[in-house]
Amino acid sequence: MSVSAAGFDRRHPFYAEFSEPAMNELIEKLKTRRSAPPATLSGPAPTAQEIETLLTIAARTPDHGKLAPWRFIVFEGDARERAGAIIADVYAQANPGAGAERKAAEQTRLSLAPLVIAVVSRAAPHPKIPEWEQVLSAGAVCMNLVVATNALGFAAAWLTEWYSYNQEVLARLGVGAEEKIAGFVHIGRNDSRREDRVRPALADIVTRF
């Protein structure tokens, strides 16, 4: 039998490199993947080698024209607190009447999880490649990063929040004026069993031409 119980064709060169139990486990992980709120993520953070693996997989994404219209900013260790201080400062300036508790919450925006990786979209006008396709590529990078995180045994949340659209915050975080945040991916460990949310029925979202 060339097709496994999980539905993949073992004759394909990609699958031939892996055992069937390993592939079945991967398929089940993908079928049950879900996000974990940053407040539920704990350390230890991925190692330097694991982070390199995550970034390598994230960057291996469809990219029409080989433009690499995206890049990464890694927030780990004290950098998370320094970034949070920027977010809290900008928030306090825009909301002078905000209470201390709310300001403190803004301070922890990027420090709840032990690792945060920002995916920055660098989509720009191109004579052949539509900007929309470049934006989609950045989104694919985010999803690759999330899936890779889960494959390594970690949990993740792909978020944006208000500061992803605030030019002062972005400038102070090193994001260029023409760049945009595709997402902040919060990464850590979460061993708790999380209830799944309702997913769309395939019958409601699939048509056949």
C-alpha positions in Angstrom: 0.0 0.0 0.0 1.6 3.3 -1.1 -0.9 5.6 0.7 -0.6 5.8 4.5 -3.5 5.9 6.9 -2.8 9.6 7.3 -3.3 10.1 3.6 0.2 10.8 2.4 1.8 9.0 -0.6 4.9 7.2 0.6 6.2 7.0 -2.9 6.8 10.8 -2.9 10.6 11.6 -2.4 9.8 14.0 0.5 7.9 11.4 2.5 10.4 8.6 1.7 12.9 10.2 4.1 10.6 9.8 7.1 9.1 6.8 8.9 5.4 6.4 8.8 4.9 6.9 12.5 6.8 10.2 12.3 4.7 11.4 9.4 1.5 10.3 11.1 2.5 12.2 14.2 3.3 15.3 12.1 -0.1 15.1 10.4 -1.9 14.8 13.7 0.0 17.8 15.0 -1.1 19.9 12.0 -4.7 18.7 12.2 -4.9 19.8 15.9 -2.7 22.8 15.9 -4.0 25.8 17.8 -2.7 29.0 19.3 -1.7 29.6 23.0 -2.1 33.0 24.6 1.2 34.6 25.5 0.3 34.7 29.2 0.2 30.8 29.1 3.7 30.5 27.6 6.7 29.8 29.8 10.3 29.0 29.5 12.8 27.8 28.9 12.9 29.5 25.5 14.1 27.8 22.4 17.9 27.5 22.2 20.0 29.5 19.7 20.1 26.4 17.5 16.4 25.9 17.7 15.8 29.6 16.9 18.0 29.2 13.8 15.9 26.2 12.8 12.7 28.1 13.3 13.9 31.0 11.2 15.2 28.7 8.5 11.9 27.0 8.2 9.9 30.2 8.3 12.0 31.7 5.5 11.4 28.6 3.3 8.1 29.9 2.0 6.5 30.6 -1.4 8.2 33.8 -2.7 7.2 34.9 -6.3 10.3 36.5 -7.9 12.6 35.4 -5.0 12.3 38.9 -3.5 12.3 37.9 0.2 9.9 40.7 0.9 10.1 40.1 4.6 12.6 40.0 7.4 12.7 39.1 11.1 13.3 40.9 14.4 14.1 38.6 17.3 13.1 39.7 20.8 14.7 37.6 23.6 16.0 38.1 27.1 16.2 41.8 28.1 15.2 42.9 24.6 11.6 42.0 25.4 11.5 44.3 28.3 13.1 47.1 26.4 10.6 46.7 23.6 7.8 46.7 26.1 9.1 49.9 27.6 8.8 51.6 24.2 5.2 50.3 23.8 4.3 51.5 27.3 5.8 54.9 26.7 4.0 55.5 23.5 0.7 54.3 25.1 1.2 56.6 28.1 1.8 59.6 25.9 -1.4 58.9 23.9 -3.4 58.0 27.0 -2.3 60.3 29.8 -5.4 59.4 31.9 -4.6 55.6 31.8 -4.2 53.9 35.2 -1.0 52.4 36.4 -2.3 48.9 35.9 -3.0 49.4 32.3 0.4 51.0 31.7 2.0 48.0 33.4 0.1 45.7 31.1 1.4 47.5 28.1 4.9 47.1 29.5 4.6 43.3 29.3 3.3 43.1 25.7 6.4 41.4 24.5 7.7 39.8 27.7 5.0 37.3 28.6 6.5 34.6 26.3 10.2 33.8 26.5 10.7 34.5 22.8 8.9 36.8 20.3 9.8 37.0 16.7 8.4 39.8 14.6 7.8 39.2 10.9 8.2 42.4 9.0 6.7 42.8 5.5 8.8 44.7 3.0 6.3 44.6 0.2 7.1 47.3 -2.4 6.2 48.2 -6.0 7.7 45.8 -8.5 7.5 45.7 -12.3 6.4 42.1 -12.3 5.4 41.0 -8.8 2.2 42.5 -7.3 2.5 43.9 -3.8 -0.4 41.8 -2.7 1.6 38.6 -3.5 4.5 39.9 -1.5 2.2 40.6 1.4 0.8 37.1 1.2 4.3 35.7 1.3 4.9 37.5 4.6 1.8 35.9 5.9 3.1 32.5 4.8 6.3 33.2 6.7 4.3 33.7 9.9 2.4 30.5 9.4 5.6 28.6 8.6 7.0 30.0 11.8 4.0 28.9 13.9 4.0 25.4 12.4 7.7 25.0 12.9 7.3 26.1 16.5 4.7 23.4 17.1 6.8 20.8 15.3 9.7 21.5 17.8 7.4 21.0 20.7 6.7 24.6 21.6 3.4 26.6 21.4 2.9 29.9 19.7 0.5 32.8 19.1 0.6 35.0 16.0 -0.6 38.4 17.1 -0.6 42.0 15.9 -2.3 44.4 18.5 -2.4 48.2 18.2 1.3 48.8 18.4 1.8 46.9 15.1 0.1 49.9 13.4 1.6 52.7 15.4 4.4 54.4 13.5 6.2 55.7 16.5 6.4 52.3 18.1 7.5 50.7 14.9 10.2 53.3 14.2 11.6 52.9 17.7 11.6 49.1 17.2 13.6 49.5 14.0 10.8 49.0 11.5 11.2 51.2 8.4 8.7 53.8 7.3 7.7 51.7 4.3 7.6 48.4 6.2 4.7 46.8 8.0 4.4 44.2 10.8 2.9 41.0 9.5 2.8 39.6 13.0 4.5 39.2 16.4 4.9 35.4 16.9 5.0 34.7 20.7 6.8 31.4 21.4 7.2 29.3 24.6 6.2 26.1 26.3 2.6 25.2 27.2 1.9 21.7 28.4 -1.7 22.3 29.4 -4.5 20.8 27.4 -6.3 23.6 25.6 -9.9 23.3 24.5 -10.3 23.8 20.8 -12.5 26.5 19.3 -15.2 25.8 16.8 -13.7 25.3 13.3 -15.5 26.0 10.1 -17.1 22.9 8.5 -15.4 22.0 5.2 -18.9 21.9 3.6 -19.3 25.6 4.3 -16.0 26.7 2.9 -15.2 24.3 0.0 -16.6 24.2 -3.5 -15.6 22.2 -6.5 -15.5 23.8 -9.9 
